Amino acid sequence: MAPMLDADRFSAAQIEGWLDRLYIAAEGAGLREEDQRKAAEVAALLGEIARIVRSTGKARDLTMVDAASGKSYVGLLAAKLVLEPTERPAQVVCLERNSALVAHTLSAVTKLDTSVPILCECAELAQIQAWPAAPTLVVGLHACGSASDDIIARSVAVEARHLLLVPCCVGRGVARVKDAEALAARLGLPRAAPIRRRFVHTLIESDRVLTLEAAGYQTEVVEFVAPTVTPYNVLLRARRVCEPVRMANARADQARLWASGSKTP
């Protein structure tokens, strides 16, 4: 059995090969440009997952949730390349609401040939019964709009020990968007869309970090790939520590953040 790969040994080319094998595998066909970019992101996330797995006690079983998983690139390759080589009891749960994408995952699982059990659930993120209790890790790659907030809420609810979340676009469905836009107006920011959009996005991501911190998660914010790979290249790396002072400070900061938007000039 090969040893678990170190973070710097996951390459985009390696992941491209796996994606072609699992999802394409047809003569004359190949990965699209967006799949090639996704391979770079998956490679970077697998390195993050490997570091978390190494940090967990060897006596613990490993459960990873690939939330809003799409075709479950992250979940399947984490099972094969990270979890399987540890030879520890482990499982992967893929949660996706689109039944067609779940079908793609199920087809890919048959080609993966891994000893790690992979459970594919066609479910909304809000369906708490679809989530395992106290998973080792929850991963969300490009969770669009309110899906990022749903992943945070469910990860907190099931007491996930770690969360790796890459938020994507921020739309009207995100709860705090109107508050963020109101604050932009109050501050007199130019109405130019790129400026307003970046400001709103920054406020929403700040709120998400503070939400995690207030819920007991020590949270780091890092650029996990270059912006040339994707403009949505920010990773929230959270670990459940439940430090009362940190939680109280985060709640105070979050209240102050949004109170500033409700004041009149």
C-alpha positions in Angstrom: 0.0 0.0 0.0 1.4 3.4 -1.0 1.9 5.9 1.8 -0.5 8.9 2.1 0.6 11.6 -0.3 2.0 14.8 1.2 0.3 18.1 0.3 3.0 19.1 -2.2 2.6 15.8 -4.1 -0.9 16.5 -5.3 -0.6 18.1 -8.7 -3.2 19.5 -11.1 -1.9 17.1 -13.8 -2.4 14.1 -11.4 -6.0 15.2 -10.6 -6.7 15.8 -14.3 -5.8 12.2 -15.0 -8.2 11.0 -12.3 -11.1 13.2 -13.5 -10.6 12.0 -17.1 -10.6 8.4 -15.9 -13.7 8.7 -13.7 -15.8 11.2 -15.6 -14.7 11.2 -19.2 -12.9 8.0 -20.3 -14.1 8.2 -23.9 -12.0 8.1 -27.0 -11.6 11.6 -28.5 -13.1 13.3 -25.4 -11.2 15.3 -22.9 -11.5 17.7 -20.0 -13.0 21.1 -20.5 -11.0 24.2 -19.6 -13.2 24.7 -16.5 -12.5 21.1 -15.5 -8.8 21.7 -15.8 -9.1 24.8 -13.5 -11.2 22.7 -11.1 -8.4 20.1 -11.0 -6.0 22.8 -9.6 -8.5 23.6 -6.9 -9.1 20.0 -6.0 -5.4 19.4 -5.8 -5.0 22.2 -3.4 -7.9 21.1 -1.3 -6.6 17.5 -1.1 -3.5 18.9 0.4 -5.6 20.7 3.0 -7.6 17.5 3.7 -4.4 15.5 4.1 -3.0 17.9 6.7 -6.2 17.6 8.7 -6.3 13.8 8.5 -2.7 13.7 9.7 -3.6 15.9 12.7 -6.4 13.7 13.9 -5.8 11.0 16.5 -5.2 7.6 14.9 -7.7 5.9 17.1 -10.5 8.0 15.7 -12.6 6.9 12.7 -12.6 9.4 9.9 -15.8 10.8 8.4 -15.7 13.4 5.7 -18.7 15.3 4.2 -18.5 16.7 0.7 -21.3 19.3 0.9 -23.0 20.7 -2.2 -20.7 18.2 -3.9 -21.7 18.5 -7.5 -20.1 15.5 -9.2 -18.1 14.9 -6.0 -14.6 15.4 -7.4 -13.3 16.3 -3.9 -15.1 13.5 -2.0 -14.2 10.7 -4.4 -10.5 11.7 -4.8 -10.1 12.4 -1.0 -11.4 8.8 -0.4 -8.9 7.3 -2.9 -5.9 9.5 -2.5 -6.0 10.6 1.2 -8.2 8.4 3.3 -7.6 4.9 1.7 -3.8 5.0 2.1 -4.1 5.7 5.9 -5.7 2.2 6.3 -7.9 3.7 9.0 -11.7 3.3 9.3 -13.1 6.0 7.2 -16.1 7.0 5.1 -17.1 9.8 2.8 -20.7 11.3 2.6 -21.5 13.3 -0.6 -24.5 15.6 -0.3 -26.0 17.0 -3.5 -29.5 18.1 -4.3 -29.3 17.7 -8.1 -30.2 14.1 -8.9 -28.4 14.2 -12.3 -25.1 15.1 -10.6 -25.7 12.4 -8.0 -26.0 9.9 -10.9 -22.6 11.1 -12.2 -21.1 10.5 -8.8 -22.6 7.0 -8.5 -21.2 6.1 -11.9 -17.7 7.5 -11.0 -17.7 5.5 -7.7 -18.0 2.2 -9.7 -14.7 3.2 -11.5 -12.9 4.4 -8.4 -12.1 1.0 -6.9 -11.6 2.2 -3.3 -12.0 0.4 0.0 -13.4 3.6 1.6 -17.2 3.5 1.8 -18.8 6.4 -0.2 -22.4 7.3 0.6 -24.2 9.5 -2.0 -27.2 11.4 -0.7 -29.6 13.3 -2.9 -30.6 15.9 -0.4 -30.9 19.6 0.4 -28.2 20.9 2.7 -30.9 21.9 5.2 -32.0 18.3 5.7 -30.1 17.7 8.9 -31.0 13.9 8.9 -28.7 13.6 5.8 -25.7 14.7 7.8 -23.6 12.4 10.0 -23.1 13.3 13.6 -19.7 15.0 14.5 -17.9 14.4 11.2 -14.2 14.8 11.2 -14.3 17.2 8.3 -16.8 19.1 6.1 -15.6 20.3 2.7 -17.5 22.7 0.4 -15.9 23.8 -2.8 -17.5 26.7 -4.6 -20.7 26.6 -2.6 -22.8 29.2 -4.4 -24.9 31.9 -2.7 -26.7 30.8 0.4 -25.2 27.3 0.1 -22.1 28.5 1.9 -24.3 29.7 4.8 -26.2 26.5 4.9 -22.9 24.5 5.0 -21.7 26.7 7.9 -25.0 26.3 9.8 -25.2 22.5 9.3 -21.5 22.0 10.2 -22.0 23.9 13.4 -25.2 22.0 14.1 -23.6 18.5 13.7 -20.4 19.7 15.6 -18.0 19.0 12.7 -14.5 19.1 14.0 -13.1 20.8 10.9 -14.5 22.8 8.0 -12.9 23.7 4.7 -15.2 26.1 2.8 -14.6 27.9 -0.5 -17.5 30.3 -1.0 -18.5 31.3 -4.5 -20.8 34.0 -5.8 -23.0 36.1 -3.4 -26.5 36.5 -4.7 -29.8 37.9 -3.4 -30.6 34.7 -1.6 -27.8 35.4 0.9 -29.4 36.6 4.1 -27.1 39.6 4.8 -26.9 41.0 1.2 -29.5 43.7 1.8 -27.7 44.8 5.0 -24.4 44.9 3.1 -25.9 47.0 0.3 -27.4 49.4 2.9 -24.0 49.9 4.5 -22.4 50.6 1.1 -25.1 53.2 0.5 -24.6 54.8 3.9 -20.9 55.1 3.4 -21.4 56.7 0.1 -19.6 54.2 -2.0 -19.7 54.7 -5.8 -22.5 52.9 -7.5 -20.0 51.3 -9.9 -20.9 47.6 -9.9 -17.3 46.3 -9.5 -16.8 48.4 -6.4 -20.1 47.7 -4.7 -19.9 44.0 -5.6 -16.5 43.6 -4.0 -17.5 45.6 -0.9 -20.6 43.5 -0.4 -18.7 40.3 -1.0 -16.1 41.3 1.6 -18.8 42.1 4.2 -20.5 38.8 3.6 -17.3 36.8 3.9 -16.4 38.8 7.1 -19.8 37.9 8.5 -19.3 34.2 7.7 -15.9 34.2 9.5 -17.4 35.9 12.6 -20.3 33.4 12.5 -17.9 30.5 12.7 -15.8 32.2 15.4 -18.9 32.9 17.4 -19.9 29.2 17.1 -16.6 28.1 18.5 -14.5 27.6 15.4 -11.0 29.1 15.1 -11.0 30.3 11.5 -8.2 31.2 9.1 -8.8 32.9 5.7 -6.3 31.9 3.0 -6.0 32.1 -0.7 -5.7 28.4 -1.6 -5.1 28.9 -5.3 -4.0 31.8 -7.5 -6.7 34.2 -8.6 -5.8 33.3 -12.2 -7.3 29.8 -11.5 -10.5 31.3 -10.0 -11.6 34.7 -8.7 -13.3 32.8 -5.9 -10.0 31.6 -4.4 -10.6 32.3 -0.7 -10.7 29.3 1.7 -12.2 29.4 5.2 -10.2 26.9 7.2 -12.1 26.3 10.5 -11.4 24.1 13.5 -13.8 23.6 16.4 -12.1 24.7 19.6 -15.0 26.3 21.6 -12.9 29.0 23.4 -15.4 31.2 25.3 -13.4 34.5 25.0 -12.9 34.0 21.2 -16.6 33.3 20.8 -17.7 36.3 22.9 -15.4 38.6 20.9 -16.7 37.3 17.6 -20.3 37.9 18.7 -19.4 41.5 19.7 -17.6 42.1 16.5 -20.4 40.8 14.4 -23.0 42.9 16.2 -20.8 46.0 15.7 -20.3 45.2 12.0 -24.0 45.2 11.2 -25.0 47.9 13.7 -22.9 50.3 11.7 -25.1 49.8 8.7 -28.3 50.7 10.5 -27.2 54.1 11.7 -28.4 57.2 9.8 -25.7 59.6 8.6 
